[in-house]
Every structure is written in C-alpha cells, then in structure tokens.
Amino acid sequence: MAEESGQEKTEDPTPKRLQDAREKGDIPRSKELNATVLLLVAAGALLMFGSQIATTAMALVADNLALRRDELFDSRLMISHFTNALIDGFLAMAGFFAVVLLAALLGPIGLGGWNFSTQAIQPKLNRMDPLAGIKRMFSLKSLIELIKAFAKFLLVAAFAIGVLLYLQPDLFSLGNKDVNRAVAESLHLVGIAFLIISTSLILISLIDVPFQIYDYTQKLKMTLQEVKDEMKNTEGKPEVKGRIRQLQREIAQRQMMQEVPTADVVITNPTHYAVAIKYVADGDGAPIVVAKGADFVALKIREIAQEHNVVILSAPALARALYHNSEIDQEIPAALYKAVAQVLAYVFQLRRYQEAQGQADKPRLPNEREYEIPDDYRVDP
C-alpha cells in the first residue's frame, strides 16, 4: 500500500503496530545470541559436572564389563543391569541437562522475550510460492546471512585451531595417565575448549543483536498516512475515547488548580463545594469562575487558596448556586451578579482594612440571608 501511494516509510512503528506484530509472532530474534548463551552455559555446565559424569561413566563401564557367565544368560539380571545403568547415567547427566535446558528457555528473553502466537504456526500459502522462495534466496537479507555464516565459520575455526595448539601438550599427556584420571581430565579439557570456542560467538552476537533490532524496526516502519489512519481508527474505540476524556479532565483540573492563586475569593459550602471567583476591576466584564469543585477537589481548592492568602468565605447557598449554574473560565450568571457583588465588596473592603493595618473601619461580613439568589438558582443541600 505504501508503495502504491508513493509514500516512503519514514515513521517509526507505533506501539500498536509493534503489539500487532508481536501478536502475529513477529518479534526481533537473534539466533546468534541464543546459540552463544546456550553454548557458553553448556561449556560451563560441562566444567561443573564433568568430573561427576566421568566418575559415573567409568564406574558404569567397569560394572557392566565385569559380568559373570551366569549373569550373561539370565535375562532378568541383564535387564536389571541395563535399567540401573540407565538410571545412574541419567542421574549423573541430570545436572548438566537441567542447566542447558534452563539456558535454552531463558536465552530468548535477551531479545524479544517469550512470545506464543497461534498465528505464527498457521499455514501460509505464500510460503509455498517458488517465485517468492527464489526471491528470498537472492535478497539482501539472505546475502547478509551468508556473509555472517562465513564469518562465523572463519572465527570459530580460528579459535578452534588456537585452542588445539594451546591444549596440545595436555592432550598428548593423557596417554601417560591412569584411565580414570585421563577420562576426567579429558572432559575437563573439552569443557575448557568448548568455553573458549564459544566465547568467539560473543563477537558475532555483539554485531548481530543491533542489526536484528535495526532490521526489525525498518521492516515495521510506517508511512505518515498509515500513522494517521491508525490514530483515526484507534481513537474511535470506546476505551480509547474514555481514556482521552480522562486525560483531558486531568489536564483541565491541573490547569484549573493553577488559576486558584489568582482568584479574589473562594466561596465555599463550606465543605462540599468551593468556587473561586476572579474580578478585574478595570475590565468591562463580569466576575469569572476560575475554578470550582466538589468534595476532594473542593478541599484542594481551599488548601491552595489558604497557601496563597486568598480570602475564603463561607456562603453555602451561593456556593451551591454558583457550582451548579456556572462554568469554568466563564462569567457568572447575570442572576447572581448582585450576590457576588456583595461578596466582592466585602473582600475589597477587607483588603483595604488589612493594608491600612487596622486604621480603617473593619468591614462587616454579609449575612447568609442577605445574598439575593433567585429561587430557580437555589439548590437544596
């Protein structure tokens, strides 16, 4: 589609595109990283359990080669010998196999993590297309894989030759030692060789992992139109719309709280409602509601007002009327002009009284019954 529209895929994949790809089983993987982890752990496990395996192996060989004539012709004894040998051999190798199995399970976590997708195992007819197969064979990715395999072969071969030359004296000296000791030391030497050779793959993994991440990101890149279409489709979902509305409410509430310190007065219920009023004396407009809230939000408004020395006035009936009949950042209803004017007059007189440091007459706080609130604006508690 991107090619048909002539648009280039310049946009990084969105979280939704990455999630969709993961559900299809398309995740970044590095075979080199998995192989490196597995081989390093196997080499370490061989060094750890090699002595135990060698001792058990020699004991099993000695036990099963030293059979009496009557035992050879007794099927029950032979089955018992065989069963015991299998059990002892399994127990000797159990630790080694457990560590290797754990490495095989944990290896993929390094890049991509565990992921199970039924879509990945569904048959796809395009995989049987011979032309598509030939195209994949001669693609840039196939060429890179070929170069990587050749480089891995050369690197491992160089390490293997170096290890053999380094361990040559120890290998030749095994023939002069006791059989039991020679077997134990040979397993130890194999473990060392295995470990050193496996470390060569670390160099390849350090190159392969960033390349796989880059290649995966490039493959999932989107055109600008695809990003727009995805946003349009995603925003149409009810859960996304709900989340957007919630974020909008949170942003609006934060902005509202930032306006509380600019208010002239906060009119309260006194506990259930709080409405912050601001009036610009030089302006032509009516007082504006800069913030309002109920319960917890009302408490936060009162706390911010106290911190910034904004006058808090208890007028339950007026607070309820303003809360239910006004909007934030809008002028108060005309029917409540007179009641709010009484409040503002008291606030401005109180401010002058405080500035005069008590030299002027102290203003009288209006009585609740003095506020003129129309009946259709009154709200029952």
C-alpha positions as a Markdown table, in Angstrom:
| # | Residue | x | y | z |
|---|---|---|---|---|
| 1 | Met | 0.0 | 0.0 | 0.0 |
| 2 | Ala | 2.9 | 2.4 | 0.8 |
| 3 | Glu | 4.5 | 1.7 | -2.5 |
| 4 | Glu | 1.2 | 2.2 | -4.4 |
| 5 | Ser | 0.6 | 5.6 | -2.7 |
| 6 | Gly | 4.2 | 6.6 | -3.5 |
| 7 | Gln | 4.9 | 7.4 | 0.2 |
| 8 | Glu | 8.1 | 6.4 | 1.9 |
| 9 | Lys | 8.1 | 4.6 | 5.2 |
| 10 | Thr | 9.8 | 7.3 | 7.3 |
| 11 | Glu | 7.9 | 7.0 | 10.6 |
| 12 | Asp | 9.0 | 4.7 | 13.5 |
| 13 | Pro | 6.5 | 2.0 | 14.3 |
| 14 | Thr | 3.8 | 2.9 | 16.8 |
| 15 | Pro | 3.2 | 0.9 | 20.0 |
| 16 | Lys | 0.1 | -0.5 | 18.4 |
| 17 | Arg | 2.0 | -1.7 | 15.3 |
| 18 | Leu | 4.6 | -3.3 | 17.5 |
| 19 | Gln | 1.9 | -5.0 | 19.5 |
| 20 | Asp | 0.1 | -6.2 | 16.4 |
| 21 | Ala | 3.4 | -7.6 | 15.1 |
| 22 | Arg | 4.0 | -9.4 | 18.4 |
| 23 | Glu | 0.6 | -11.0 | 18.3 |
| 24 | Lys | 1.4 | -12.3 | 14.9 |
| 25 | Gly | 4.6 | -13.9 | 16.2 |
| 26 | Asp | 6.8 | -11.2 | 14.5 |
| 27 | Ile | 9.4 | -10.2 | 17.1 |
| 28 | Pro | 13.1 | -9.4 | 16.9 |
| 29 | Arg | 15.2 | -12.5 | 17.3 |
| 30 | Ser | 18.9 | -13.2 | 17.2 |
| 31 | Lys | 19.8 | -16.9 | 16.6 |
| 32 | Glu | 23.5 | -16.0 | 17.3 |
| 33 | Leu | 22.6 | -14.6 | 20.7 |
| 34 | Asn | 20.6 | -17.7 | 21.6 |
| 35 | Ala | 23.3 | -20.0 | 20.4 |
| 36 | Thr | 26.0 | -18.1 | 22.2 |
| 37 | Val | 24.1 | -18.2 | 25.5 |
| 38 | Leu | 23.4 | -21.9 | 25.1 |
| 39 | Leu | 26.9 | -22.9 | 24.2 |
| 40 | Leu | 28.5 | -20.8 | 27.0 |
| 41 | Val | 26.2 | -22.3 | 29.6 |
| 42 | Ala | 26.7 | -25.8 | 28.2 |
| 43 | Ala | 30.5 | -25.3 | 28.4 |
| 44 | Gly | 30.3 | -24.0 | 32.0 |
| 45 | Ala | 28.0 | -26.9 | 32.9 |
| 46 | Leu | 30.4 | -29.4 | 31.4 |
| 47 | Leu | 33.2 | -27.9 | 33.6 |
| 48 | Met | 31.0 | -28.0 | 36.6 |
| 49 | Phe | 29.6 | -31.6 | 36.2 |
| 50 | Gly | 32.4 | -33.1 | 34.1 |
| 51 | Ser | 34.2 | -34.8 | 36.9 |
| 52 | Gln | 31.0 | -36.3 | 38.2 |
| 53 | Ile | 30.0 | -37.5 | 34.8 |
| 54 | Ala | 33.5 | -39.1 | 34.2 |
| 55 | Thr | 33.5 | -40.9 | 37.5 |
| 56 | Thr | 30.0 | -42.3 | 37.0 |
| 57 | Ala | 30.8 | -43.3 | 33.4 |
| 58 | Met | 33.9 | -45.2 | 34.4 |
| 59 | Ala | 32.0 | -46.9 | 37.2 |
| 60 | Leu | 29.2 | -48.0 | 34.8 |
| 61 | Val | 31.7 | -49.3 | 32.3 |
| 62 | Ala | 33.6 | -51.3 | 34.9 |
| 63 | Asp | 30.4 | -52.6 | 36.4 |
| 64 | Asn | 28.9 | -53.7 | 33.1 |
| 65 | Leu | 32.0 | -55.2 | 31.7 |
| 66 | Ala | 32.7 | -57.3 | 34.8 |
| 67 | Leu | 29.8 | -59.8 | 34.5 |
| 68 | Arg | 29.8 | -63.4 | 35.5 |
| 69 | Arg | 28.9 | -66.1 | 33.0 |
| 70 | Asp | 25.6 | -67.0 | 34.7 |
| 71 | Glu | 24.6 | -63.3 | 34.6 |
| 72 | Leu | 25.1 | -63.1 | 30.9 |
| 73 | Phe | 22.4 | -65.8 | 30.3 |
| 74 | Asp | 20.0 | -64.5 | 32.9 |
| 75 | Ser | 17.6 | -62.1 | 31.1 |
| 76 | Arg | 16.2 | -60.7 | 34.4 |
| 77 | Leu | 19.7 | -59.8 | 35.7 |
| 78 | Met | 20.7 | -58.3 | 32.4 |
| 79 | Ile | 17.5 | -56.2 | 32.3 |
| 80 | Ser | 18.3 | -55.1 | 35.9 |
| 81 | His | 21.9 | -54.2 | 34.9 |
| 82 | Phe | 20.6 | -52.2 | 31.9 |
| 83 | Thr | 18.0 | -50.4 | 33.9 |
| 84 | Asn | 20.4 | -49.5 | 36.7 |
| 85 | Ala | 22.9 | -48.3 | 34.2 |
| 86 | Leu | 20.3 | -46.0 | 32.6 |
| 87 | Ile | 19.2 | -44.6 | 35.9 |
| 88 | Asp | 22.7 | -44.0 | 37.1 |
| 89 | Gly | 23.7 | -42.4 | 33.8 |
| 90 | Phe | 20.7 | -40.2 | 33.8 |
| 91 | Leu | 21.3 | -39.0 | 37.4 |
| 92 | Ala | 24.9 | -38.2 | 36.5 |
| 93 | Met | 23.8 | -36.2 | 33.5 |
| 94 | Ala | 20.7 | -34.6 | 35.1 |
| 95 | Gly | 22.5 | -31.5 | 36.4 |
| 96 | Phe | 24.1 | -30.9 | 33.1 |
| 97 | Phe | 20.9 | -31.3 | 31.1 |
| 98 | Ala | 18.9 | -29.2 | 33.6 |
| 99 | Val | 21.3 | -26.2 | 33.3 |
| 100 | Val | 21.4 | -26.5 | 29.5 |
| 101 | Leu | 17.6 | -26.7 | 29.3 |
| 102 | Leu | 17.3 | -23.6 | 31.6 |
| 103 | Ala | 19.6 | -21.7 | 29.3 |
| 104 | Ala | 17.6 | -22.8 | 26.2 |
| 105 | Leu | 14.4 | -21.4 | 27.9 |
| 106 | Leu | 16.0 | -18.2 | 29.2 |
| 107 | Gly | 18.1 | -17.4 | 26.1 |
| 108 | Pro | 15.2 | -15.8 | 24.1 |
| 109 | Ile | 14.5 | -13.3 | 26.9 |
| 110 | Gly | 17.6 | -11.5 | 25.9 |
| 111 | Leu | 16.0 | -10.2 | 22.7 |
| 112 | Gly | 12.2 | -10.3 | 22.0 |
| 113 | Gly | 11.3 | -12.2 | 25.2 |
| 114 | Trp | 8.9 | -15.1 | 25.3 |
| 115 | Asn | 6.1 | -15.0 | 22.9 |
| 116 | Phe | 3.4 | -17.5 | 21.9 |
| 117 | Ser | 1.3 | -16.8 | 18.9 |
| 118 | Thr | -1.1 | -19.2 | 17.1 |
| 119 | Gln | -0.9 | -17.0 | 14.0 |
| 120 | Ala | 2.8 | -17.8 | 13.6 |
| 121 | Ile | 2.1 | -21.6 | 13.2 |
| 122 | Gln | -0.8 | -21.2 | 10.8 |
| 123 | Pro | 0.0 | -22.5 | 7.3 |
| 124 | Lys | 0.6 | -19.7 | 4.8 |
| 125 | Leu | 0.3 | -20.4 | 1.0 |
| 126 | Asn | 2.7 | -17.7 | 0.1 |
| 127 | Arg | 5.5 | -19.7 | 1.8 |
| 128 | Met | 4.9 | -22.4 | -0.9 |
| 129 | Asp | 5.3 | -20.0 | -3.7 |
| 130 | Pro | 8.5 | -21.0 | -5.6 |
| 131 | Leu | 9.0 | -17.5 | -7.0 |
| 132 | Ala | 8.8 | -15.9 | -3.6 |
| 133 | Gly | 11.2 | -18.5 | -2.3 |
| 134 | Ile | 13.7 | -17.7 | -5.1 |
| 135 | Lys | 13.3 | -14.0 | -4.4 |
| 136 | Arg | 14.1 | -14.6 | -0.7 |
| 137 | Met | 17.2 | -16.6 | -1.6 |
| 138 | Phe | 18.7 | -13.7 | -3.6 |
| 139 | Ser | 17.5 | -11.0 | -1.2 |
| 140 | Leu | 19.8 | -8.6 | 0.7 |
| 141 | Lys | 18.9 | -10.4 | 3.9 |
| 142 | Ser | 20.0 | -13.8 | 2.5 |
| 143 | Leu | 23.3 | -12.2 | 1.4 |
| 144 | Ile | 23.9 | -10.8 | 4.9 |
| 145 | Glu | 23.1 | -14.2 | 6.4 |
| 146 | Leu | 25.6 | -15.9 | 4.1 |
| 147 | Ile | 28.3 | -13.4 | 4.9 |
| 148 | Lys | 27.5 | -13.8 | 8.6 |
| 149 | Ala | 27.7 | -17.6 | 8.4 |
| 150 | Phe | 31.0 | -17.5 | 6.6 |
| 151 | Ala | 32.4 | -15.0 | 9.1 |
| 152 | Lys | 31.2 | -17.2 | 11.9 |
| 153 | Phe | 32.9 | -20.3 | 10.4 |
| 154 | Leu | 36.2 | -18.4 | 10.0 |
| 155 | Leu | 36.1 | -17.1 | 13.5 |
| 156 | Val | 35.1 | -20.4 | 15.2 |
| 157 | Ala | 37.7 | -22.2 | 13.1 |
| 158 | Ala | 40.4 | -19.8 | 14.1 |
| 159 | Phe | 39.5 | -20.1 | 17.8 |
| 160 | Ala | 39.4 | -23.9 | 17.5 |
| 161 | Ile | 42.8 | -24.1 | 15.9 |
| 162 | Gly | 44.2 | -21.8 | 18.6 |
| 163 | Val | 42.7 | -23.8 | 21.4 |
| 164 | Leu | 44.0 | -27.1 | 20.0 |
| 165 | Leu | 47.5 | -25.7 | 19.7 |
| 166 | Tyr | 47.2 | -24.3 | 23.2 |
| 167 | Leu | 45.9 | -27.6 | 24.7 |
| 168 | Gln | 48.2 | -29.9 | 22.6 |
| 169 | Pro | 50.7 | -30.7 | 25.4 |
| 170 | Asp | 47.8 | -31.6 | 27.8 |
| 171 | Leu | 46.1 | -33.7 | 25.2 |
| 172 | Phe | 49.2 | -35.7 | 24.4 |
| 173 | Ser | 50.0 | -36.3 | 28.1 |
| 174 | Leu | 46.6 | -38.0 | 28.7 |
| 175 | Gly | 48.1 | -41.3 | 27.3 |
| 176 | Asn | 50.6 | -41.5 | 30.2 |
| 177 | Lys | 47.9 | -41.3 | 32.9 |
| 178 | Asp | 45.6 | -43.6 | 34.7 |
| 179 | Val | 42.4 | -44.4 | 32.7 |
| 180 | Asn | 40.1 | -42.9 | 35.3 |
| 181 | Arg | 42.1 | -39.7 | 35.6 |
| 182 | Ala | 42.6 | -39.5 | 31.9 |
| 183 | Val | 38.8 | -39.6 | 31.3 |
| 184 | Ala | 38.1 | -37.0 | 33.9 |
| 185 | Glu | 40.9 | -34.6 | 32.6 |
| 186 | Ser | 39.8 | -35.1 | 29.0 |
| 187 | Leu | 36.2 | -34.0 | 29.9 |
| 188 | His | 37.7 | -31.0 | 31.7 |
| 189 | Leu | 39.8 | -30.1 | 28.6 |
| 190 | Val | 36.8 | -30.5 | 26.4 |
| 191 | Gly | 34.9 | -28.1 | 28.6 |
| 192 | Ile | 37.7 | -25.5 | 28.5 |
| 193 | Ala | 38.0 | -25.8 | 24.7 |
| 194 | Phe | 34.2 | -25.6 | 24.4 |
| 195 | Leu | 34.1 | -22.5 | 26.6 |
| 196 | Ile | 36.9 | -20.7 | 24.7 |
| 197 | Ile | 35.5 | -21.5 | 21.3 |
| 198 | Ser | 32.0 | -20.4 | 22.5 |
| 199 | Thr | 33.3 | -17.0 | 23.5 |
| 200 | Ser | 34.1 | -16.4 | 19.9 |
| 201 | Leu | 30.4 | -16.2 | 19.2 |
| 202 | Ile | 30.1 | -13.3 | 21.6 |
| 203 | Leu | 31.8 | -11.1 | 18.9 |
| 204 | Ile | 29.2 | -12.2 | 16.3 |
| 205 | Ser | 26.3 | -11.6 | 18.8 |
| 206 | Leu | 27.5 | -8.1 | 19.5 |
| 207 | Ile | 27.1 | -7.3 | 15.8 |
| 208 | Asp | 24.0 | -9.4 | 15.2 |
| 209 | Val | 21.8 | -8.1 | 18.0 |
| 210 | Pro | 21.9 | -4.4 | 17.0 |
| 211 | Phe | 21.5 | -5.4 | 13.3 |
| 212 | Gln | 18.4 | -7.5 | 14.2 |
| 213 | Ile | 16.8 | -4.7 | 16.1 |
| 214 | Tyr | 17.6 | -2.2 | 13.3 |
| 215 | Asp | 16.2 | -4.6 | 10.6 |
| 216 | Tyr | 13.1 | -5.3 | 12.7 |
| 217 | Thr | 12.4 | -1.6 | 13.2 |
| 218 | Gln | 13.0 | -0.8 | 9.5 |
| 219 | Lys | 10.6 | -3.6 | 8.5 |
| 220 | Leu | 7.8 | -2.2 | 10.6 |
| 221 | Lys | 8.3 | 1.4 | 9.7 |
| 222 | Met | 5.2 | 3.2 | 8.6 |
| 223 | Thr | 4.2 | 6.0 | 6.2 |
| 224 | Leu | 2.8 | 9.2 | 7.5 |
| 225 | Gln | -0.6 | 8.2 | 6.1 |
| 226 | Glu | -0.5 | 4.9 | 7.9 |
| 227 | Val | 0.2 | 6.6 | 11.2 |
| 228 | Lys | -2.8 | 9.0 | 10.6 |
| 229 | Asp | -5.1 | 6.1 | 9.7 |
| 230 | Glu | -4.1 | 4.2 | 12.7 |
| 231 | Met | -4.7 | 7.1 | 15.0 |
| 232 | Lys | -8.1 | 7.7 | 13.4 |
| 233 | Asn | -9.1 | 4.0 | 13.9 |
| 234 | Thr | -7.7 | 3.8 | 17.4 |
| 235 | Glu | -9.4 | 7.0 | 18.6 |
| 236 | Gly | -12.7 | 5.6 | 17.5 |
| 237 | Lys | -12.6 | 2.8 | 20.1 |
| 238 | Pro | -14.7 | 3.4 | 23.2 |
| 239 | Glu | -11.9 | 2.5 | 25.6 |
| 240 | Val | -9.5 | 4.9 | 23.9 |
| 241 | Lys | -12.1 | 7.7 | 23.8 |
| 242 | Gly | -12.7 | 7.1 | 27.5 |
| 243 | Arg | -9.0 | 7.3 | 28.3 |
| 244 | Ile | -8.7 | 10.5 | 26.2 |
| 245 | Arg | -11.6 | 12.1 | 28.1 |
| 246 | Gln | -10.0 | 11.1 | 31.4 |
| 247 | Leu | -6.7 | 12.7 | 30.4 |
| 248 | Gln | -8.4 | 15.8 | 29.2 |
| 249 | Arg | -10.2 | 16.1 | 32.6 |
| 250 | Glu | -6.9 | 15.6 | 34.4 |
| 251 | Ile | -5.2 | 18.3 | 32.3 |
| 252 | Ala | -8.1 | 20.7 | 32.8 |
| 253 | Gln | -8.1 | 20.1 | 36.5 |
| 254 | Arg | -4.4 | 20.8 | 36.8 |
| 255 | Gln | -4.8 | 24.0 | 34.8 |
| 256 | Met | -7.8 | 25.0 | 37.0 |
| 257 | Met | -5.8 | 24.5 | 40.2 |
| 258 | Gln | -3.0 | 26.7 | 38.8 |
| 259 | Glu | -5.6 | 29.5 | 38.5 |
| 260 | Val | -6.8 | 29.4 | 42.1 |
| 261 | Pro | -4.0 | 31.7 | 43.4 |
| 262 | Thr | -5.2 | 34.4 | 41.0 |
| 263 | Ala | -8.7 | 34.4 | 42.5 |
| 264 | Asp | -10.1 | 37.2 | 44.6 |
| 265 | Val | -12.2 | 35.0 | 46.8 |
| 266 | Val | -13.2 | 31.3 | 47.2 |
| 267 | Ile | -16.8 | 30.8 | 48.1 |
| 268 | Thr | -17.5 | 27.6 | 50.0 |
| 269 | Asn | -20.4 | 25.4 | 51.2 |
| 270 | Pro | -18.2 | 25.2 | 53.4 |
| 271 | Thr | -17.0 | 21.5 | 52.9 |
| 272 | His | -18.8 | 20.1 | 49.9 |
| 273 | Tyr | -18.4 | 22.9 | 47.3 |
| 274 | Ala | -15.8 | 25.5 | 46.5 |
| 275 | Val | -16.0 | 28.2 | 43.7 |
| 276 | Ala | -13.0 | 30.5 | 43.0 |
| 277 | Ile | -14.1 | 33.9 | 41.7 |
| 278 | Lys | -11.8 | 36.5 | 40.0 |
| 279 | Tyr | -12.8 | 40.0 | 39.1 |
| 280 | Val | -10.8 | 42.5 | 37.1 |
| 281 | Ala | -11.9 | 45.9 | 38.4 |
| 282 | Asp | -10.6 | 47.8 | 35.3 |
| 283 | Gly | -12.4 | 45.5 | 32.9 |
| 284 | Asp | -15.9 | 45.7 | 31.4 |
| 285 | Gly | -16.8 | 42.1 | 32.0 |
| 286 | Ala | -18.5 | 40.3 | 34.9 |
| 287 | Pro | -16.6 | 38.2 | 37.5 |
| 288 | Ile | -15.2 | 35.0 | 36.2 |
| 289 | Val | -15.2 | 31.5 | 37.7 |
| 290 | Val | -11.6 | 30.4 | 37.6 |
| 291 | Ala | -12.1 | 27.1 | 39.5 |
| 292 | Lys | -14.8 | 25.0 | 41.0 |
| 293 | Gly | -15.1 | 21.6 | 42.6 |
| 294 | Ala | -16.9 | 19.3 | 44.9 |
| 295 | Asp | -15.7 | 17.2 | 47.9 |
| 296 | Phe | -12.0 | 16.3 | 47.3 |
| 297 | Val | -11.5 | 18.9 | 44.6 |
| 298 | Ala | -13.2 | 21.5 | 46.8 |
| 299 | Leu | -10.7 | 20.6 | 49.6 |
| 300 | Lys | -7.7 | 21.0 | 47.2 |
| 301 | Ile | -9.1 | 24.4 | 46.1 |
| 302 | Arg | -9.4 | 25.6 | 49.7 |
| 303 | Glu | -5.9 | 24.3 | 50.6 |
| 304 | Ile | -4.3 | 26.2 | 47.6 |
| 305 | Ala | -6.3 | 29.3 | 48.5 |
| 306 | Gln | -5.0 | 29.2 | 52.1 |
| 307 | Glu | -1.4 | 28.8 | 50.9 |
| 308 | His | -1.7 | 31.9 | 48.7 |
| 309 | Asn | -3.7 | 34.0 | 51.2 |
| 310 | Val | -6.9 | 34.1 | 49.0 |
| 311 | Val | -10.0 | 35.0 | 51.0 |
| 312 | Ile | -12.2 | 32.0 | 51.8 |
| 313 | Leu | -15.8 | 32.9 | 52.5 |
| 314 | Ser | -18.5 | 30.5 | 53.7 |
| 315 | Ala | -21.8 | 31.1 | 51.8 |
| 316 | Pro | -23.4 | 27.7 | 51.4 |
| 317 | Ala | -26.4 | 28.7 | 49.3 |
| 318 | Leu | -24.4 | 31.0 | 47.0 |
| 319 | Ala | -21.6 | 28.3 | 46.6 |
| 320 | Arg | -24.2 | 25.7 | 45.6 |
| 321 | Ala | -25.8 | 28.2 | 43.1 |
| 322 | Leu | -22.5 | 29.1 | 41.5 |
| 323 | Tyr | -21.3 | 25.5 | 41.3 |
| 324 | His | -24.4 | 24.2 | 39.6 |
| 325 | Asn | -25.1 | 27.2 | 37.3 |
| 326 | Ser | -21.6 | 28.4 | 36.1 |
| 327 | Glu | -18.7 | 27.1 | 34.0 |
| 328 | Ile | -15.0 | 27.4 | 34.5 |
| 329 | Asp | -13.4 | 30.3 | 32.7 |
| 330 | Gln | -16.9 | 31.8 | 32.1 |
| 331 | Glu | -18.6 | 34.8 | 33.6 |
| 332 | Ile | -21.0 | 34.1 | 36.4 |
| 333 | Pro | -24.8 | 34.1 | 35.6 |
| 334 | Ala | -26.3 | 37.6 | 35.4 |
| 335 | Ala | -28.9 | 36.5 | 38.0 |
| 336 | Leu | -26.1 | 36.1 | 40.6 |
| 337 | Tyr | -24.4 | 39.4 | 39.9 |
| 338 | Lys | -25.8 | 41.2 | 42.9 |
| 339 | Ala | -25.0 | 38.3 | 45.4 |
| 340 | Val | -21.4 | 38.0 | 44.1 |
| 341 | Ala | -21.0 | 41.8 | 44.1 |
| 342 | Gln | -21.8 | 41.8 | 47.8 |
| 343 | Val | -19.1 | 39.2 | 48.4 |
| 344 | Leu | -16.5 | 41.1 | 46.3 |
| 345 | Ala | -17.4 | 44.3 | 48.0 |
| 346 | Tyr | -16.6 | 42.7 | 51.4 |
| 347 | Val | -13.4 | 41.2 | 50.0 |
| 348 | Phe | -12.1 | 44.5 | 48.6 |
| 349 | Gln | -13.0 | 46.3 | 51.9 |
| 350 | Leu | -11.2 | 43.7 | 53.9 |
| 351 | Arg | -8.2 | 44.0 | 51.7 |
| 352 | Arg | -8.1 | 47.8 | 52.3 |
| 353 | Tyr | -8.6 | 47.3 | 56.0 |
| 354 | Gln | -5.6 | 44.9 | 56.1 |
| 355 | Glu | -3.4 | 47.3 | 54.0 |
| 356 | Ala | -4.3 | 50.1 | 56.5 |
| 357 | Gln | -3.2 | 47.8 | 59.3 |
| 358 | Gly | -6.4 | 48.3 | 61.2 |
| 359 | Gln | -6.6 | 52.1 | 60.9 |
| 360 | Ala | -9.8 | 51.9 | 58.8 |
| 361 | Asp | -13.2 | 50.6 | 59.8 |
| 362 | Lys | -13.4 | 46.8 | 59.7 |
| 363 | Pro | -15.9 | 45.6 | 57.1 |
| 364 | Arg | -19.0 | 43.7 | 58.1 |
| 365 | Leu | -19.4 | 40.2 | 56.7 |
| 366 | Pro | -22.7 | 39.9 | 54.9 |
| 367 | Asn | -25.3 | 37.6 | 56.5 |
| 368 | Glu | -26.2 | 34.4 | 54.5 |
| 369 | Arg | -29.8 | 35.7 | 54.2 |
| 370 | Glu | -28.6 | 39.0 | 52.7 |
| 371 | Tyr | -27.4 | 37.4 | 49.4 |
| 372 | Glu | -30.0 | 37.8 | 46.7 |
| 373 | Ile | -30.3 | 34.4 | 45.0 |
| 374 | Pro | -33.3 | 33.7 | 42.7 |
| 375 | Asp | -35.4 | 30.7 | 43.6 |
| 376 | Asp | -34.7 | 28.9 | 40.4 |
| 377 | Tyr | -30.9 | 29.2 | 41.1 |
| 378 | Arg | -31.2 | 27.8 | 44.6 |
| 379 | Val | -30.0 | 24.2 | 45.1 |
| 380 | Asp | -31.0 | 22.1 | 48.1 |
| 381 | Pro | -28.1 | 20.9 | 50.3 |
